[in-house]
């Protein structure tokens, strides 16, 4: 597997770790490496699981002690 990965990725771009049940954990150093690796796995029908990149995650903000009478549009304008 590592020989195949080295065909399109540099060894410095990812790390590998062997887990239980014949599972291999790959940790990518950059988001571009992650995207390249996921694309390779999908194209070759390799069963895999991936986590969402931090930069692609949405954020949820909670504002405490906010009155219901506050206009939502005014609040959006102030935040942006």
N, CA, C and O atoms as a GROMACS GRO file, in nm:
protein
  320
    1UNK      N    1   0.082  -0.119   0.000
    1UNK     CA    2   0.000   0.000   0.000
    1UNK      C    3   0.087   0.125   0.000
    1UNK      O    4   0.058   0.221  -0.071
    2UNK      N    5   0.191   0.123   0.079
    2UNK     CA    6   0.276   0.241   0.088
    2UNK      C    7   0.348   0.268  -0.045
    2UNK      O    8   0.372   0.383  -0.080
    3UNK      N    9   0.382   0.163  -0.118
    3UNK     CA   10   0.444   0.181  -0.249
    3UNK      C   11   0.348   0.251  -0.345
    3UNK      O   12   0.388   0.339  -0.421
    4UNK      N   13   0.220   0.212  -0.340
    4UNK     CA   14   0.120   0.278  -0.425
    4UNK      C   15   0.104   0.425  -0.387
    4UNK      O   16   0.095   0.511  -0.475
    5UNK      N   17   0.100   0.452  -0.258
    5UNK     CA   18   0.085   0.590  -0.213
    5UNK      C   19   0.204   0.677  -0.254
    5UNK      O   20   0.187   0.793  -0.290
    6UNK      N   21   0.321   0.620  -0.250
    6UNK     CA   22   0.441   0.695  -0.287
    6UNK      C   23   0.447   0.728  -0.436
    6UNK      O   24   0.529   0.810  -0.477
    7UNK      N   25   0.363   0.664  -0.516
    7UNK     CA   26   0.359   0.696  -0.658
    7UNK      C   27   0.303   0.836  -0.682
    7UNK      O   28   0.341   0.902  -0.778
    8UNK      N   29   0.212   0.881  -0.596
    8UNK     CA   30   0.153   1.012  -0.617
    8UNK      C   31   0.163   1.105  -0.496
    8UNK      O   32   0.121   1.221  -0.504
    9UNK      N   33   0.218   1.058  -0.385
    9UNK     CA   34   0.240   1.141  -0.267
    9UNK      C   35   0.384   1.126  -0.219
    9UNK      O   36   0.443   1.019  -0.234
   10UNK      N   37   0.439   1.232  -0.163
   10UNK     CA   38   0.571   1.223  -0.099
   10UNK      C   39   0.555   1.163   0.039
   10UNK      O   40   0.451   1.180   0.103
   11UNK      N   41   0.657   1.093   0.086
   11UNK     CA   42   0.649   1.030   0.218
   11UNK      C   43   0.635   1.132   0.331
   11UNK      O   44   0.582   1.100   0.437
   12UNK      N   45   0.680   1.255   0.308
   12UNK     CA   46   0.672   1.359   0.411
   12UNK      C   47   0.530   1.415   0.423
   12UNK      O   48   0.501   1.486   0.520
   13UNK      N   49   0.443   1.385   0.329
   13UNK     CA   50   0.309   1.443   0.328
   13UNK      C   51   0.209   1.365   0.413
   13UNK      O   52   0.098   1.414   0.437
   14UNK      N   53   0.245   1.248   0.460
   14UNK     CA   54   0.153   1.168   0.540
   14UNK      C   55   0.230   1.076   0.634
   14UNK      O   56   0.348   1.049   0.615
   15UNK      N   57   0.159   1.029   0.738
   15UNK     CA   58   0.215   0.928   0.828
   15UNK      C   59   0.118   0.811   0.834
   15UNK      O   60  -0.002   0.827   0.814
   16UNK      N   61   0.171   0.694   0.862
   16UNK     CA   62   0.088   0.575   0.871
   16UNK      C   63   0.099   0.515   1.010
   16UNK      O   64   0.200   0.530   1.079
   17UNK      N   65  -0.008   0.447   1.049
   17UNK     CA   66  -0.009   0.378   1.178
   17UNK      C   67  -0.097   0.254   1.163
   17UNK      O   68  -0.208   0.263   1.110
   18UNK      N   69  -0.049   0.143   1.208
   18UNK     CA   70  -0.124   0.019   1.201
   18UNK      C   71  -0.212   0.004   1.325
   18UNK      O   72  -0.165   0.017   1.438
   19UNK      N   73  -0.340  -0.024   1.300
   19UNK     CA   74  -0.436  -0.040   1.410
   19UNK      C   75  -0.486  -0.184   1.412
   19UNK      O   76  -0.444  -0.267   1.332
   20UNK      N   77  -0.576  -0.212   1.503
   20UNK     CA   78  -0.633  -0.346   1.515
   20UNK      C   79  -0.717  -0.380   1.392
   20UNK      O   80  -0.754  -0.292   1.315
   21UNK      N   81  -0.748  -0.508   1.375
   21UNK     CA   82  -0.834  -0.557   1.267
   21UNK      C   83  -0.781  -0.522   1.128
   21UNK      O   84  -0.860  -0.491   1.039
   22UNK      N   85  -0.651  -0.528   1.110
   22UNK     CA   86  -0.589  -0.501   0.980
   22UNK      C   87  -0.630  -0.365   0.923
   22UNK      O   88  -0.661  -0.353   0.805
   23UNK      N   89  -0.631  -0.265   1.009
   23UNK     CA   90  -0.668  -0.130   0.970
   23UNK      C   91  -0.544  -0.043   0.967
   23UNK      O   92  -0.457  -0.053   1.054
   24UNK      N   93  -0.537   0.042   0.867
   24UNK     CA   94  -0.425   0.134   0.852
   24UNK      C   95  -0.476   0.276   0.867
   24UNK      O   96  -0.571   0.314   0.798
   25UNK      N   97  -0.415   0.354   0.955
   25UNK     CA   98  -0.455   0.493   0.974
   25UNK      C   99  -0.354   0.582   0.903
   25UNK      O  100  -0.234   0.574   0.928
   26UNK      N  101  -0.405   0.666   0.814
   26UNK     CA  102  -0.322   0.761   0.742
   26UNK      C  103  -0.354   0.901   0.793
   26UNK      O  104  -0.470   0.940   0.798
   27UNK      N  105  -0.251   0.974   0.830
   27UNK     CA  106  -0.267   1.112   0.876
   27UNK      C  107  -0.197   1.202   0.776
   27UNK      O  108  -0.076   1.191   0.756
   28UNK      N  109  -0.272   1.291   0.715
   28UNK     CA  110  -0.217   1.380   0.613
   28UNK      C  111  -0.168   1.509   0.677
   28UNK      O  112  -0.226   1.558   0.774
   29UNK      N  113  -0.061   1.564   0.621
   29UNK     CA  114  -0.003   1.686   0.675
   29UNK      C  115  -0.070   1.812   0.621
   29UNK      O  116  -0.070   1.916   0.688
   30UNK      N  117  -0.128   1.804   0.501
   30UNK     CA  118  -0.191   1.922   0.442
   30UNK      C  119  -0.330   1.886   0.389
   30UNK      O  120  -0.356   1.770   0.361
   31UNK      N  121  -0.416   1.984   0.376
   31UNK     CA  122  -0.549   1.957   0.318
   31UNK      C  123  -0.542   1.907   0.174
   31UNK      O  124  -0.624   1.825   0.133
   32UNK      N  125  -0.446   1.956   0.097
   32UNK     CA  126  -0.432   1.910  -0.041
   32UNK      C  127  -0.396   1.762  -0.047
   32UNK      O  128  -0.445   1.688  -0.133
   33UNK      N  129  -0.310   1.719   0.044
   33UNK     CA  130  -0.275   1.577   0.052
   33UNK      C  131  -0.398   1.494   0.086
   33UNK      O  132  -0.419   1.387   0.029
   34UNK      N  133  -0.477   1.543   0.178
   34UNK     CA  134  -0.601   1.475   0.218
   34UNK      C  135  -0.694   1.459   0.099
   34UNK      O  136  -0.747   1.350   0.075
   35UNK      N  137  -0.715   1.566   0.024
   35UNK     CA  138  -0.804   1.561  -0.093
   35UNK      C  139  -0.751   1.464  -0.199
   35UNK      O  140  -0.828   1.388  -0.258
   36UNK      N  141  -0.622   1.466  -0.222
   36UNK     CA  142  -0.561   1.375  -0.320
   36UNK      C  143  -0.578   1.230  -0.277
   36UNK      O  144  -0.612   1.145  -0.359
   37UNK      N  145  -0.557   1.203  -0.151
   37UNK     CA  146  -0.569   1.068  -0.099
   37UNK      C  147  -0.714   1.018  -0.106
   37UNK      O  148  -0.738   0.903  -0.144
   38UNK      N  149  -0.809   1.102  -0.069
   38UNK     CA  150  -0.950   1.064  -0.074
   38UNK      C  151  -0.992   1.038  -0.219
   38UNK      O  152  -1.064   0.942  -0.246
   39UNK      N  153  -0.947   1.123  -0.309
   39UNK     CA  154  -0.980   1.104  -0.451
   39UNK      C  155  -0.924   0.970  -0.502
   39UNK      O  156  -0.991   0.898  -0.576
   40UNK      N  157  -0.801   0.937  -0.461
   40UNK     CA  158  -0.739   0.810  -0.500
   40UNK      C  159  -0.820   0.692  -0.446
   40UNK      O  160  -0.845   0.594  -0.518
   41UNK      N  161  -0.860   0.701  -0.321
   41UNK     CA  162  -0.937   0.592  -0.259
   41UNK      C  163  -1.071   0.572  -0.330
   41UNK      O  164  -1.112   0.459  -0.356
   42UNK      N  165  -1.139   0.681  -0.361
   42UNK     CA  166  -1.268   0.671  -0.431
   42UNK      C  167  -1.251   0.615  -0.572
   42UNK      O  168  -1.329   0.530  -0.614
   43UNK      N  169  -1.152   0.663  -0.644
   43UNK     CA  170  -1.130   0.619  -0.782
   43UNK      C  171  -1.097   0.470  -0.790
   43UNK      O  172  -1.131   0.404  -0.889
   44UNK      N  173  -1.032   0.417  -0.687
   44UNK     CA  174  -0.990   0.277  -0.687
   44UNK      C  175  -1.080   0.188  -0.601
   44UNK      O  176  -1.045   0.074  -0.573
   45UNK      N  177  -1.195   0.240  -0.560
   45UNK     CA  178  -1.293   0.165  -0.481
   45UNK      C  179  -1.232   0.100  -0.357
   45UNK      O  180  -1.261  -0.015  -0.324
   46UNK      N  181  -1.148   0.176  -0.288
   46UNK     CA  182  -1.087   0.128  -0.164
   46UNK      C  183  -1.178   0.172  -0.049
   46UNK      O  184  -1.212   0.290  -0.036
   47UNK      N  185  -1.217   0.077   0.033
   47UNK     CA  186  -1.304   0.107   0.146
   47UNK      C  187  -1.226   0.194   0.245
   47UNK      O  188  -1.116   0.158   0.288
   48UNK      N  189  -1.284   0.307   0.279
   48UNK     CA  190  -1.215   0.400   0.368
   48UNK      C  191  -1.316   0.484   0.446
   48UNK      O  192  -1.435   0.488   0.413
   49UNK      N  193  -1.266   0.548   0.548
   49UNK     CA  194  -1.345   0.642   0.627
   49UNK      C  195  -1.258   0.766   0.646
   49UNK      O  196  -1.138   0.755   0.670
   50UNK      N  197  -1.318   0.881   0.635
   50UNK     CA  198  -1.241   1.004   0.653
   50UNK      C  199  -1.318   1.101   0.741
   50UNK      O  200  -1.440   1.097   0.748
   51UNK      N  201  -1.245   1.186   0.807
   51UNK     CA  202  -1.305   1.291   0.887
   51UNK      C  203  -1.310   1.418   0.804
   51UNK      O  204  -1.231   1.435   0.710
   52UNK      N  205  -1.400   1.505   0.837
   52UNK     CA  206  -1.412   1.630   0.765
   52UNK      C  207  -1.297   1.722   0.802
   52UNK      O  208  -1.257   1.729   0.919
   53UNK      N  209  -1.245   1.793   0.704
   53UNK     CA  210  -1.137   1.887   0.730
   53UNK      C  211  -1.185   2.002   0.817
   53UNK      O  212  -1.300   2.043   0.807
   54UNK      N  213  -1.098   2.052   0.903
   54UNK     CA  214  -1.135   2.162   0.991
   54UNK      C  215  -1.180   2.284   0.912
   54UNK      O  216  -1.273   2.354   0.951
   55UNK      N  217  -1.112   2.310   0.801
   55UNK     CA  218  -1.146   2.429   0.723
   55UNK      C  219  -1.280   2.416   0.650
   55UNK      O  220  -1.334   2.516   0.604
   56UNK      N  221  -1.333   2.295   0.640
   56UNK     CA  222  -1.461   2.274   0.573
   56UNK      C  223  -1.577   2.258   0.671
   56UNK      O  224  -1.692   2.246   0.629
   57UNK      N  225  -1.548   2.256   0.798
   57UNK     CA  226  -1.653   2.242   0.898
   57UNK      C  227  -1.728   2.373   0.917
   57UNK      O  228  -1.671   2.481   0.906
   58UNK      N  229  -1.855   2.362   0.944
   58UNK     CA  230  -1.932   2.482   0.974
   58UNK      C  231  -1.922   2.511   1.123
   58UNK      O  232  -1.895   2.423   1.204
   59UNK      N  233  -1.944   2.636   1.157
   59UNK     CA  234  -1.934   2.677   1.296
   59UNK      C  235  -2.073   2.710   1.350
   59UNK      O  236  -2.157   2.764   1.279
   60UNK      N  237  -2.093   2.678   1.473
   60UNK     CA  238  -2.217   2.712   1.541
   60UNK      C  239  -2.180   2.804   1.657
   60UNK      O  240  -2.090   2.777   1.736
   61UNK      N  241  -2.253   2.914   1.663
   61UNK     CA  242  -2.226   3.013   1.766
   61UNK      C  243  -2.350   3.026   1.854
   61UNK      O  244  -2.462   3.032   1.804
   62UNK      N  245  -2.329   3.029   1.984
   62UNK     CA  246  -2.439   3.047   2.079
   62UNK      C  247  -2.417   3.180   2.148
   62UNK      O  248  -2.311   3.207   2.204
   63UNK      N  249  -2.521   3.263   2.144
   63UNK     CA  250  -2.516   3.393   2.212
   63UNK      C  251  -2.609   3.385   2.331
   63UNK      O  252  -2.730   3.367   2.317
   64UNK      N  253  -2.552   3.400   2.449
   64UNK     CA  254  -2.630   3.392   2.572
   64UNK      C  255  -2.695   3.526   2.605
   64UNK      O  256  -2.648   3.632   2.564
   65UNK      N  257  -2.803   3.517   2.680
   65UNK     CA  258  -2.873   3.634   2.735
   65UNK      C  259  -2.921   3.729   2.626
   65UNK      O  260  -2.918   3.851   2.643
   66UNK      N  261  -2.964   3.676   2.515
   66UNK     CA  262  -3.016   3.757   2.406
   66UNK      C  263  -3.168   3.760   2.414
   66UNK      O  264  -3.231   3.654   2.423
   67UNK      N  265  -3.226   3.874   2.409
   67UNK     CA  266  -3.370   3.888   2.419
   67UNK      C  267  -3.437   3.847   2.288
   67UNK      O  268  -3.379   3.862   2.181
   68UNK      N  269  -3.558   3.796   2.296
   68UNK     CA  270  -3.633   3.755   2.178
   68UNK      C  271  -3.674   3.874   2.093
   68UNK      O  272  -3.703   3.859   1.974
   69UNK      N  273  -3.677   3.991   2.152
   69UNK     CA  274  -3.720   4.109   2.078
   69UNK      C  275  -3.613   4.165   1.985
   69UNK      O  276  -3.641   4.254   1.905
   70UNK      N  277  -3.491   4.114   1.993
   70UNK     CA  278  -3.383   4.162   1.907
   70UNK      C  279  -3.410   4.117   1.764
   70UNK      O  280  -3.442   4.001   1.739
   71UNK      N  281  -3.397   4.210   1.671
   71UNK     CA  282  -3.419   4.181   1.530
   71UNK      C  283  -3.302   4.096   1.477
   71UNK      O  284  -3.186   4.133   1.493
   72UNK      N  285  -3.335   3.985   1.415
   72UNK     CA  286  -3.233   3.891   1.367
   72UNK      C  287  -3.146   3.957   1.260
   72UNK      O  288  -3.024   3.936   1.259
   73UNK      N  289  -3.204   4.033   1.172
   73UNK     CA  290  -3.127   4.098   1.066
   73UNK      C  291  -3.029   4.200   1.122
   73UNK      O  292  -2.916   4.210   1.073
   74UNK      N  293  -3.070   4.274   1.223
   74UNK     CA  294  -2.979   4.368   1.288
   74UNK      C  295  -2.862   4.296   1.352
   74UNK      O  296  -2.748   4.342   1.345
   75UNK      N  297  -2.890   4.183   1.413
   75UNK     CA  298  -2.786   4.102   1.476
   75UNK      C  299  -2.686   4.052   1.371
   75UNK      O  300  -2.565   4.058   1.392
   76UNK      N  301  -2.737   4.001   1.259
   76UNK     CA  302  -2.648   3.955   1.151
   76UNK      C  303  -2.560   4.067   1.097
   76UNK      O  304  -2.442   4.047   1.071
   77UNK      N  305  -2.618   4.184   1.081
   77UNK     CA  306  -2.541   4.297   1.030
   77UNK      C  307  -2.430   4.335   1.126
   77UNK      O  308  -2.319   4.365   1.084
   78UNK      N  309  -2.459   4.334   1.256
   78UNK     CA  310  -2.359   4.371   1.356
   78UNK      C  311  -2.245   4.269   1.362
   78UNK      O  312  -2.129   4.306   1.378
   79UNK      N  313  -2.279   4.141   1.349
   79UNK     CA  314  -2.177   4.036   1.355
   79UNK      C  315  -2.085   4.043   1.234
   79UNK      O  316  -1.964   4.028   1.246
   80UNK      N  317  -2.145   4.065   1.117
   80UNK     CA  318  -2.061   4.068   0.996
   80UNK      C  319  -1.993   4.203   0.983
   80UNK      O  320  -1.918   4.225   0.888
   0.00000   0.00000   0.00000
